[in-house]
Amino acid sequence: MPRRLSAALTTGAAPVVAALIVALLGAREANAAGEAPAGANFDIWYYATDDNGERDRLFSADDLAGFVNRARCECNQTISTRIQLQRAMASYDPTIRVQTFVGSRCDIGQVGNNAQVKPCVRILSEAPIAYTKAINFEFSPLWLVAGVDPQGDKDLGNATPTGTCDAGQGDAGIWICIENGAQPDCQSDEFQVMGTQNENSSADAMTAQGIRYDFDPPQTLPDNFSINAGDSAVQIEWDQISTGDVSGFRVLCADADGAPLPGQGIDAPSLIGINRGTTYFIARDLCPDGPFNGEDEPIDTGDDSTTGDGGSTGDFDTSGGGSSSGDVSSSDDATATGSDSGTGTGTGTGTGTGTGTGTGTGTGTGVGTTGTALPTDGIESLGYAYVCSGHISGTSQEARVSGLDNGVEYQFLIVAYDLAGNPVAASGVLTGTPRETIDLWEQCEIDGDICGSGGFCNCTSEPDRDARGWFVAMGLVGMIARRRRRR
Amino acid sequence: MSAWLVLAWLAEPVVSATDEPDGVAQPEATGDAQPDPSADVPAAPEAAAPVPPPRPAPTKLVPKPLPTEQAIARDSTVPPTKKAKRSFGRARPGTKQRFAAEFKIGPFLPEVDSRYSGDGFGPYATIFGRTNSMGVTTKKPKLGVMPVIAFEWQIVYLGGPLGIGTQIGFFRDRADALLAEPMGTENIRSSADKTTFGMVPLALLAVYRFELVADFYKVPLVPYVKAGLAYSFWWIKDGTKKVAVNEQGEKGRGGVVGWQLNPGVALRLDFIERNAAKKLDQATGINHTYVFGEFQLSRLRNFGVGNAIDLGDKTFLAGLAIEF
């Protein structure tokens, strides 16, 4: 014992020293308990995955805005995520539970008393130390829009989603709740990471953004489609829409029997390519063999009902009311309606039963969800084999399809899609027959070669008298000018 | 002492009565004032009593004779300029004038159908003519508009600049193509297919502008004439916006040569504000500005050689021009 301390103890300062020792020991115990992490200490990254669910590339800001669409959800193209808690100078309190969720408005859903907002699926519930090592997991895009049954299991793998890939749009992401221990389980005010925090957008975005999901195709569509015959081509025109989220159009072509045209069509867009709103995605071509990892993901089950509303006809006019000339006519009996024979949305059970009758008369007067399931064949299936145009701007009012045979009838259909690539048949099935036309060059030939021959030089023949006189005159002018300059 | 006074009087600056109302040169109060020359005169030993300042002598400005040209040439570092050749007795005012540029525009319609002798309208009018509701041609085509830019080098002044010039224009016409086999009462045209005719006429011209009167007698009119060779590129496009091809596989594009004549009159705008025109000349070198109108006669059919399209026309053009 130091001499001064012993002296103090032997003197009347003993009670003061004892109090100091007790205070120091208490402080040491408090330090051993550690501190609670803050939301800003979590780094979150999102990645796109391939058809095997393997992490492929980091999400860009464009991906955050338009990667997740209905087809990817139906194909169960998972989103790989990495979460890491930054290490602190002092250790984190091991008694604190940190829970991670995926979804939107998890703070409200966690309370469980809001019928509109379901609790989010829980990914992990661990002490902070577990988060200091990188945590990697994947989740289905469905969890961005769908919560879990408040009465059921909340953990990923056991939870049952309450939503489907049929509809919905909004922003979602990772939510992290850091419990303070005052009350059991997470409370809404304990969420410190609220969906928008990630490292994907921080580099090139001014404002934080979560993952934008959009399962709804464009709702406001152009109308008054008309089709005009040209020489080995047709031109389709429509009235421009003033509002809506149409990013672009593509024209689909088929022969009179509804079969794709040879030499037309495009490949299905890349699973991991960056979507810039120039194409559309359909699950049947994106994952022709069914949802990826469907058997491993519990979220794939239970959404047979997604095919049940085949009777929905969309709120677009499929009647093809545009003026047509000659034998080119838009089909008034175009259907372009959702049918009840959808292929299911990742359920693994094939066709769903649904509740709709799926008669689809094709008048196009319905409202609400536009065709939740596409026909499996024909031009209305919107298959990529039918695509016969490039991306057409969402503000365009016409499209031209060339390379057709004159006198042959074809089917055409205009597909509109939004930034996320959700397609909808904007027009009904239009029919048109290209026809031979006559331009000036051909009319000149008909009228006796009035326009002469083409080519840039016709100087092989001898000049006529008129030309000779002209050249003589020009020569005289040149000589006069030369003589004048010599003076 | 009188010698000192004389020296002081001689050293006194000559001051006019208007500069010094009192007739007495007062020293400047500021520090920048020039010292009084009289201060340099040493004071006389007997200068104890104040001496009245001498009255300035009346001065008389004697004009100096102008230096001779030889003297100027001898002392100047600038080499003497040669006398400009005087045409028609006097030199033209302003800076040297070498070029002219024009922009003009006017109605135009190529005479493609000039060789057509059949019934009804020729091929150009059949396609581009005015139509009825069924698309059938009922009248000749409306005149199109052809913009032209021109440039010329003025080589010699013979009562006005004589030089060579070049010009380039552009003309295009567009219409719905005809259906090859219209049926019944339908419109005979396809709104899906537009056929286009275009041409770019070029010309190399001898140009003479009679500017003598405008230069020396302030009459602001300059008649002129241009004549020379012309060549025009042309093309026809079909509904796919590609160069049309006929049944023989021949492409509808080419060039045709000919001649053209452009007599006209230009109004020199300098008279509106002559000083401004002079300043413009001094500042930018633009000697004159004009508005003008001209008649253009062009014969573009390969001088009648072979089977060539006729792209000539008789028309009027109007525009703006500058000489610089």
Interface residues (C-beta under 8 A of the other chain):
Chain A: N228 A229 G230 D231 S232 A233 V234 Q235 S325 G326 D327 R400 S402 R435 E436 T437 I438 D439 L440 W441 E442 Q443 C444 E445 I446 D447 G448 D449 I450 C451 G452 S453 G454 G455 F456 C457 N458 C459 T460 S461 E462 P463 D464 D466 A467 W470 M474 V477 A481 R484 R485
Chain B: V112 D113 R115 Y116 G118 G122 P123 Y124 T126 I127 F128 I155 V156 L158 L162 A177 L178 L179 A180 E181 P182 M183 E186 N187 S190 S191 A192 D193 T195 F197 A206 G228 L229 F233 I236 K237 D238 G239 T240 A244 V245 N246 E247 Q248 E250 K251 G252 R253 G254 G255 V256 V257 W259 N302 F303 G304 V305 G306 N307 A308 I309
